[in-house]
Amino acid sequence: MAKASDVTGIYDRELRLVERIRELLTGNFLSKDELFDEYCELGKEYERLVRQAINITRIGDATQKKLMRSWELEQEKRRLEQVVKERTEEIEEKNRQLEQKTAQLEEQSDKLKELDQVKSRFFANISHEFRTPLTLILGPLEQMLSTCDDKEQKKKLNLMLRNSQRLLGLINQLLDLSKFESGKVKLQAGWLNIIPFLKGIAASFEPLAVQKEVDLTFSTEEEHITLYFDPEKLEEVLFNLLSNAVKFPPA
Protein backbone atom coordinates (compact mmCIF):
# COMPACT_ATOMS: atom_id res chain seq x y z
CA MET A 1 0.00 0.00 0.00
CA ALA A 2 1.37 3.46 -0.96
CA LYS A 3 2.57 5.73 1.85
CA ALA A 4 2.59 9.55 2.06
CA SER A 5 6.44 9.55 2.17
CA ASP A 6 6.55 7.68 -1.14
CA VAL A 7 4.37 10.28 -2.81
CA THR A 8 6.49 13.10 -1.29
CA GLY A 9 9.70 11.46 -2.55
CA ILE A 10 8.34 11.23 -6.07
CA TYR A 11 7.26 14.86 -5.92
CA ASP A 12 10.78 15.90 -4.81
CA ARG A 13 12.30 13.93 -7.65
CA GLU A 14 9.95 15.64 -10.08
CA LEU A 15 11.13 19.01 -8.82
CA ARG A 16 14.75 17.96 -9.20
CA LEU A 17 14.00 16.66 -12.70
CA VAL A 18 12.46 20.00 -13.66
CA GLU A 19 15.51 21.76 -12.22
CA ARG A 20 17.87 19.59 -14.25
CA ILE A 21 15.86 20.25 -17.40
CA ARG A 22 16.22 23.96 -16.76
CA GLU A 23 19.97 23.49 -16.35
CA LEU A 24 20.12 21.64 -19.67
CA LEU A 25 18.17 24.41 -21.32
CA THR A 26 20.61 26.96 -19.94
CA GLY A 27 23.51 24.96 -21.35
CA ASN A 28 24.67 23.11 -18.25
CA PHE A 29 25.58 19.83 -19.97
CA LEU A 30 27.70 18.65 -17.10
CA SER A 31 24.51 17.55 -15.34
CA LYS A 32 23.24 15.47 -18.29
CA ASP A 33 24.26 12.11 -16.82
CA GLU A 34 22.94 13.12 -13.48
CA LEU A 35 19.69 14.22 -15.13
CA PHE A 36 19.44 10.87 -16.95
CA ASP A 37 19.96 8.97 -13.72
CA GLU A 38 17.38 11.11 -12.01
CA TYR A 39 14.96 10.53 -14.84
CA CYS A 40 15.47 6.75 -14.68
CA GLU A 41 14.98 6.78 -10.94
CA LEU A 42 11.85 8.85 -11.33
CA GLY A 43 10.52 6.36 -13.89
CA LYS A 44 11.09 3.54 -11.48
CA GLU A 45 9.24 5.45 -8.78
CA TYR A 46 6.33 6.02 -11.14
CA GLU A 47 6.30 2.32 -12.04
CA ARG A 48 6.34 1.34 -8.38
CA LEU A 49 3.49 3.72 -7.59
CA VAL A 50 1.45 2.39 -10.51
CA ARG A 51 1.97 -1.19 -9.32
CA GLN A 52 0.96 -0.22 -5.81
CA ALA A 53 -2.13 1.53 -7.14
CA ILE A 54 -3.06 -1.60 -9.11
CA ASN A 55 -2.57 -3.76 -6.00
CA ILE A 56 -4.64 -1.33 -3.94
CA THR A 57 -7.41 -1.57 -6.53
CA ARG A 58 -7.28 -5.36 -6.48
CA ILE A 59 -7.23 -5.45 -2.69
CA GLY A 60 -10.11 -2.99 -2.66
CA ASP A 61 -12.16 -5.18 -5.00
CA ALA A 62 -11.48 -8.28 -2.90
CA THR A 63 -12.27 -6.39 0.28
CA GLN A 64 -15.46 -5.07 -1.25
CA LYS A 65 -16.49 -8.61 -2.24
CA LYS A 66 -15.74 -9.84 1.26
CA LEU A 67 -17.73 -7.00 2.76
CA MET A 68 -20.63 -7.72 0.42
CA ARG A 69 -20.52 -11.41 1.27
CA SER A 70 -20.32 -10.58 4.96
CA TRP A 71 -23.32 -8.27 4.62
CA GLU A 72 -25.30 -10.95 2.76
CA LEU A 73 -24.44 -13.51 5.45
CA GLU A 74 -25.48 -11.08 8.15
CA GLN A 75 -28.81 -10.47 6.39
CA GLU A 76 -29.38 -14.23 6.02
CA LYS A 77 -28.50 -14.71 9.67
CA ARG A 78 -31.03 -12.10 10.72
CA ARG A 79 -33.68 -13.64 8.46
CA LEU A 80 -33.08 -17.10 9.93
CA GLU A 81 -33.14 -15.69 13.45
CA GLN A 82 -36.52 -14.11 12.69
CA VAL A 83 -37.83 -17.38 11.26
CA VAL A 84 -36.61 -19.29 14.32
CA LYS A 85 -38.20 -16.70 16.59
CA GLU A 86 -41.55 -16.95 14.80
CA ARG A 87 -41.48 -20.77 14.79
CA THR A 88 -40.54 -20.81 18.47
CA GLU A 89 -43.45 -18.52 19.30
CA GLU A 90 -45.81 -20.75 17.28
CA ILE A 91 -44.56 -23.87 19.08
CA GLU A 92 -44.89 -22.20 22.47
CA GLU A 93 -48.46 -21.13 21.63
CA LYS A 94 -49.35 -24.66 20.51
CA ASN A 95 -47.79 -26.06 23.69
CA ARG A 96 -49.90 -23.69 25.77
CA GLN A 97 -53.04 -24.76 23.90
CA LEU A 98 -52.07 -28.41 24.33
CA GLU A 99 -51.52 -27.93 28.06
CA GLN A 100 -54.93 -26.26 28.38
CA LYS A 101 -56.58 -29.09 26.41
CA THR A 102 -54.79 -31.70 28.53
CA ALA A 103 -55.94 -29.98 31.71
CA GLN A 104 -59.53 -29.93 30.43
CA LEU A 105 -59.38 -33.62 29.50
CA GLU A 106 -57.93 -34.51 32.89
CA GLU A 107 -60.71 -32.57 34.59
CA GLN A 108 -63.34 -34.35 32.49
CA SER A 109 -61.68 -37.69 33.20
CA ASP A 110 -61.81 -37.02 36.94
CA LYS A 111 -65.50 -36.15 36.67
CA LEU A 112 -66.22 -39.34 34.71
CA LYS A 113 -64.38 -41.42 37.29
CA GLU A 114 -66.40 -39.79 40.03
CA LEU A 115 -69.63 -40.50 38.14
CA ASP A 116 -68.57 -44.13 37.67
CA GLN A 117 -68.00 -44.46 41.39
CA VAL A 118 -71.42 -42.95 42.12
CA LYS A 119 -73.02 -45.30 39.59
CA SER A 120 -71.28 -48.34 41.06
CA ARG A 121 -72.41 -47.42 44.57
CA PHE A 122 -75.96 -46.87 43.28
CA PHE A 123 -76.13 -50.29 41.60
CA ALA A 124 -74.62 -51.95 44.65
CA ASN A 125 -77.26 -50.38 46.91
CA ILE A 126 -80.11 -51.20 44.52
CA SER A 127 -78.91 -54.78 44.14
CA HIS A 128 -78.73 -55.21 47.88
CA GLU A 129 -82.23 -53.76 48.38
CA PHE A 130 -83.72 -56.10 45.76
CA ARG A 131 -81.74 -59.19 46.75
CA THR A 132 -82.95 -59.21 50.33
CA PRO A 133 -86.72 -59.52 49.62
CA LEU A 134 -86.12 -61.97 46.77
CA THR A 135 -84.12 -64.19 49.08
CA LEU A 136 -87.02 -64.11 51.52
CA ILE A 137 -89.38 -65.18 48.69
CA LEU A 138 -87.17 -68.01 47.42
CA GLY A 139 -87.00 -69.71 50.80
CA PRO A 140 -90.76 -70.24 51.22
CA LEU A 141 -91.15 -71.24 47.55
CA GLU A 142 -88.59 -74.00 47.94
CA GLN A 143 -90.36 -75.22 51.10
CA MET A 144 -93.74 -75.22 49.33
CA LEU A 145 -92.31 -77.22 46.43
CA SER A 146 -90.87 -79.82 48.75
CA THR A 147 -94.27 -80.42 50.41
CA CYS A 148 -96.61 -79.93 47.43
CA ASP A 149 -98.26 -83.05 45.97
CA ASP A 150 -100.57 -81.40 43.45
CA LYS A 151 -99.02 -81.74 39.98
CA GLU A 152 -100.51 -78.55 38.51
CA GLN A 153 -99.75 -76.56 41.62
CA LYS A 154 -96.21 -77.86 41.69
CA LYS A 155 -95.75 -76.82 38.06
CA LYS A 156 -96.77 -73.28 38.91
CA LEU A 157 -94.53 -73.20 41.96
CA ASN A 158 -91.61 -74.38 39.80
CA LEU A 159 -92.31 -71.57 37.36
CA MET A 160 -92.38 -69.03 40.17
CA LEU A 161 -89.16 -70.39 41.62
CA ARG A 162 -87.30 -70.35 38.28
CA ASN A 163 -88.35 -66.79 37.49
CA SER A 164 -87.49 -65.63 40.99
CA GLN A 165 -84.08 -67.22 40.66
CA ARG A 166 -83.65 -65.59 37.26
CA LEU A 167 -84.57 -62.21 38.71
CA LEU A 168 -82.03 -62.74 41.46
CA GLY A 169 -79.43 -63.58 38.83
CA LEU A 170 -80.20 -60.38 36.92
CA ILE A 171 -79.83 -58.36 40.09
CA ASN A 172 -76.50 -60.01 40.79
CA GLN A 173 -75.38 -59.02 37.30
CA LEU A 174 -75.78 -55.39 38.29
CA LEU A 175 -72.96 -55.93 40.74
CA ASP A 176 -70.80 -57.17 37.86
CA LEU A 177 -71.32 -53.96 35.88
CA SER A 178 -68.21 -52.33 37.30
CA LYS A 179 -66.24 -55.49 36.53
CA PHE A 180 -67.57 -55.47 32.98
CA GLU A 181 -66.50 -51.85 32.45
CA SER A 182 -63.01 -52.64 33.74
CA GLY A 183 -62.78 -55.75 31.54
CA LYS A 184 -62.67 -58.18 34.46
CA VAL A 185 -65.86 -60.12 33.74
CA LYS A 186 -65.21 -63.82 33.24
CA LEU A 187 -67.48 -66.58 31.98
CA GLN A 188 -68.69 -68.93 34.69
CA ALA A 189 -68.78 -71.86 32.28
CA GLY A 190 -68.80 -75.55 33.02
CA TRP A 191 -69.83 -78.97 31.67
CA LEU A 192 -73.59 -79.19 32.23
CA ASN A 193 -76.59 -81.12 30.96
CA ILE A 194 -78.33 -78.64 28.68
CA ILE A 195 -81.64 -80.56 28.33
CA PRO A 196 -83.19 -79.60 31.70
CA PHE A 197 -81.75 -76.14 31.24
CA LEU A 198 -83.64 -75.67 27.95
CA LYS A 199 -86.81 -77.28 29.34
CA GLY A 200 -86.80 -74.80 32.21
CA ILE A 201 -86.48 -71.83 29.87
CA ALA A 202 -89.28 -73.10 27.63
CA ALA A 203 -91.52 -73.67 30.67
CA SER A 204 -90.90 -70.09 31.81
CA PHE A 205 -92.41 -68.77 28.58
CA GLU A 206 -95.44 -71.08 28.48
CA PRO A 207 -97.83 -68.65 30.27
CA LEU A 208 -96.80 -65.76 28.00
CA ALA A 209 -97.12 -67.96 24.91
CA VAL A 210 -100.64 -69.01 25.92
CA GLN A 211 -101.57 -65.39 26.52
CA LYS A 212 -100.24 -64.36 23.09
CA GLU A 213 -101.77 -67.46 21.47
CA VAL A 214 -98.36 -68.62 20.29
CA ASP A 215 -97.54 -72.31 20.00
CA LEU A 216 -94.37 -72.85 22.02
CA THR A 217 -93.11 -76.41 22.46
CA PHE A 218 -89.83 -78.01 23.37
CA SER A 219 -89.34 -81.64 22.40
CA THR A 220 -86.34 -83.93 22.26
CA GLU A 221 -85.67 -87.64 22.53
CA GLU A 222 -82.44 -86.98 24.36
CA GLU A 223 -82.40 -86.87 28.13
CA HIS A 224 -78.80 -85.93 28.62
CA ILE A 225 -76.53 -83.75 26.46
CA THR A 226 -73.47 -82.39 28.19
CA LEU A 227 -72.13 -79.09 26.88
CA TYR A 228 -69.64 -76.53 28.11
CA PHE A 229 -71.50 -73.23 28.68
CA ASP A 230 -72.24 -70.41 31.12
CA PRO A 231 -75.86 -70.89 32.30
CA GLU A 232 -76.44 -67.24 33.21
CA LYS A 233 -75.08 -65.82 29.94
CA LEU A 234 -76.83 -68.40 27.75
CA GLU A 235 -80.07 -67.93 29.67
CA GLU A 236 -79.88 -64.19 29.09
CA VAL A 237 -79.45 -64.67 25.34
CA LEU A 238 -82.26 -67.22 25.04
CA PHE A 239 -84.62 -65.16 27.19
CA ASN A 240 -84.12 -62.14 24.91
CA LEU A 241 -84.72 -64.22 21.78
CA LEU A 242 -87.80 -66.02 23.10
CA SER A 243 -89.23 -62.85 24.60
CA ASN A 244 -89.12 -61.08 21.24
CA ALA A 245 -90.41 -64.17 19.42
CA VAL A 246 -93.44 -64.54 21.72
CA LYS A 247 -94.22 -60.83 21.96
CA PHE A 248 -93.85 -60.15 18.24
CA PRO A 249 -94.88 -63.30 16.35
CA PRO A 250 -94.93 -63.19 12.53
CA ALA A 251 -98.28 -62.09 11.07
C-alpha positions in Angstrom: 0.0 0.0 0.0 1.4 3.5 -1.0 2.6 5.7 1.8 2.6 9.5 2.1 6.4 9.5 2.2 6.6 7.7 -1.1 4.4 10.3 -2.8 6.5 13.1 -1.3 9.7 11.5 -2.6 8.3 11.2 -6.1 7.3 14.9 -5.9 10.8 15.9 -4.8 12.3 13.9 -7.6 9.9 15.6 -10.1 11.1 19.0 -8.8 14.8 18.0 -9.2 14.0 16.7 -12.7 12.5 20.0 -13.7 15.5 21.8 -12.2 17.9 19.6 -14.2 15.9 20.2 -17.4 16.2 24.0 -16.8 20.0 23.5 -16.3 20.1 21.6 -19.7 18.2 24.4 -21.3 20.6 27.0 -19.9 23.5 25.0 -21.4 24.7 23.1 -18.3 25.6 19.8 -20.0 27.7 18.6 -17.1 24.5 17.5 -15.3 23.2 15.5 -18.3 24.3 12.1 -16.8 22.9 13.1 -13.5 19.7 14.2 -15.1 19.4 10.9 -16.9 20.0 9.0 -13.7 17.4 11.1 -12.0 15.0 10.5 -14.8 15.5 6.8 -14.7 15.0 6.8 -10.9 11.8 8.9 -11.3 10.5 6.4 -13.9 11.1 3.5 -11.5 9.2 5.4 -8.8 6.3 6.0 -11.1 6.3 2.3 -12.0 6.3 1.3 -8.4 3.5 3.7 -7.6 1.5 2.4 -10.5 2.0 -1.2 -9.3 1.0 -0.2 -5.8 -2.1 1.5 -7.1 -3.1 -1.6 -9.1 -2.6 -3.8 -6.0 -4.6 -1.3 -3.9 -7.4 -1.6 -6.5 -7.3 -5.4 -6.5 -7.2 -5.5 -2.7 -10.1 -3.0 -2.7 -12.2 -5.2 -5.0 -11.5 -8.3 -2.9 -12.3 -6.4 0.3 -15.5 -5.1 -1.3 -16.5 -8.6 -2.2 -15.7 -9.8 1.3 -17.7 -7.0 2.8 -20.6 -7.7 0.4 -20.5 -11.4 1.3 -20.3 -10.6 5.0 -23.3 -8.3 4.6 -25.3 -10.9 2.8 -24.4 -13.5 5.4 -25.5 -11.1 8.1 -28.8 -10.5 6.4 -29.4 -14.2 6.0 -28.5 -14.7 9.7 -31.0 -12.1 10.7 -33.7 -13.6 8.5 -33.1 -17.1 9.9 -33.1 -15.7 13.5 -36.5 -14.1 12.7 -37.8 -17.4 11.3 -36.6 -19.3 14.3 -38.2 -16.7 16.6 -41.5 -17.0 14.8 -41.5 -20.8 14.8 -40.5 -20.8 18.5 -43.5 -18.5 19.3 -45.8 -20.7 17.3 -44.6 -23.9 19.1 -44.9 -22.2 22.5 -48.5 -21.1 21.6 -49.4 -24.7 20.5 -47.8 -26.1 23.7 -49.9 -23.7 25.8 -53.0 -24.8 23.9 -52.1 -28.4 24.3 -51.5 -27.9 28.1 -54.9 -26.3 28.4 -56.6 -29.1 26.4 -54.8 -31.7 28.5 -55.9 -30.0 31.7 -59.5 -29.9 30.4 -59.4 -33.6 29.5 -57.9 -34.5 32.9 -60.7 -32.6 34.6 -63.3 -34.3 32.5 -61.7 -37.7 33.2 -61.8 -37.0 36.9 -65.5 -36.1 36.7 -66.2 -39.3 34.7 -64.4 -41.4 37.3 -66.4 -39.8 40.0 -69.6 -40.5 38.1 -68.6 -44.1 37.7 -68.0 -44.5 41.4 -71.4 -43.0 42.1 -73.0 -45.3 39.6 -71.3 -48.3 41.1 -72.4 -47.4 44.6 -76.0 -46.9 43.3 -76.1 -50.3 41.6 -74.6 -51.9 44.7 -77.3 -50.4 46.9 -80.1 -51.2 44.5 -78.9 -54.8 44.1 -78.7 -55.2 47.9 -82.2 -53.8 48.4 -83.7 -56.1 45.8 -81.7 -59.2 46.7 -82.9 -59.2 50.3 -86.7 -59.5 49.6 -86.1 -62.0 46.8 -84.1 -64.2 49.1 -87.0 -64.1 51.5 -89.4 -65.2 48.7 -87.2 -68.0 47.4 -87.0 -69.7 50.8 -90.8 -70.2 51.2 -91.1 -71.2 47.6 -88.6 -74.0 47.9 -90.4 -75.2 51.1 -93.7 -75.2 49.3 -92.3 -77.2 46.4 -90.9 -79.8 48.8 -94.3 -80.4 50.4 -96.6 -79.9 47.4 -98.3 -83.1 46.0 -100.6 -81.4 43.4 -99.0 -81.7 40.0 -100.5 -78.5 38.5 -99.8 -76.6 41.6 -96.2 -77.9 41.7 -95.7 -76.8 38.1 -96.8 -73.3 38.9 -94.5 -73.2 42.0 -91.6 -74.4 39.8 -92.3 -71.6 37.4 -92.4 -69.0 40.2 -89.2 -70.4 41.6 -87.3 -70.4 38.3 -88.3 -66.8 37.5 -87.5 -65.6 41.0 -84.1 -67.2 40.7 -83.6 -65.6 37.3 -84.6 -62.2 38.7 -82.0 -62.7 41.5 -79.4 -63.6 38.8 -80.2 -60.4 36.9 -79.8 -58.4 40.1 -76.5 -60.0 40.8 -75.4 -59.0 37.3 -75.8 -55.4 38.3 -73.0 -55.9 40.7 -70.8 -57.2 37.9 -71.3 -54.0 35.9 -68.2 -52.3 37.3 -66.2 -55.5 36.5 -67.6 -55.5 33.0 -66.5 -51.9 32.5 -63.0 -52.6 33.7 -62.8 -55.8 31.5 -62.7 -58.2 34.5 -65.9 -60.1 33.7 -65.2 -63.8 33.2 -67.5 -66.6 32.0 -68.7 -68.9 34.7 -68.8 -71.9 32.3 -68.8 -75.5 33.0 -69.8 -79.0 31.7 -73.6 -79.2 32.2 -76.6 -81.1 31.0 -78.3 -78.6 28.7 -81.6 -80.6 28.3 -83.2 -79.6 31.7 -81.7 -76.1 31.2 -83.6 -75.7 28.0 -86.8 -77.3 29.3 -86.8 -74.8 32.2 -86.5 -71.8 29.9 -89.3 -73.1 27.6 -91.5 -73.7 30.7 -90.9 -70.1 31.8 -92.4 -68.8 28.6 -95.4 -71.1 28.5 -97.8 -68.7 30.3 -96.8 -65.8 28.0 -97.1 -68.0 24.9 -100.6 -69.0 25.9 -101.6 -65.4 26.5 -100.2 -64.4 23.1 -101.8 -67.5 21.5 -98.4 -68.6 20.3 -97.5 -72.3 20.0 -94.4 -72.8 22.0 -93.1 -76.4 22.5 -89.8 -78.0 23.4 -89.3 -81.6 22.4 -86.3 -83.9 22.3 -85.7 -87.6 22.5 -82.4 -87.0 24.4 -82.4 -86.9 28.1 -78.8 -85.9 28.6 -76.5 -83.7 26.5 -73.5 -82.4 28.2 -72.1 -79.1 26.9 -69.6 -76.5 28.1 -71.5 -73.2 28.7 -72.2 -70.4 31.1 -75.9 -70.9 32.3 -76.4 -67.2 33.2 -75.1 -65.8 29.9 -76.8 -68.4 27.8 -80.1 -67.9 29.7 -79.9 -64.2 29.1 -79.4 -64.7 25.3 -82.3 -67.2 25.0 -84.6 -65.2 27.2 -84.1 -62.1 24.9 -84.7 -64.2 21.8 -87.8 -66.0 23.1 -89.2 -62.9 24.6 -89.1 -61.1 21.2 -90.4 -64.2 19.4 -93.4 -64.5 21.7 -94.2 -60.8 22.0 -93.8 -60.1 18.2 -94.9 -63.3 16.3 -94.9 -63.2 12.5 -98.3 -62.1 11.1 
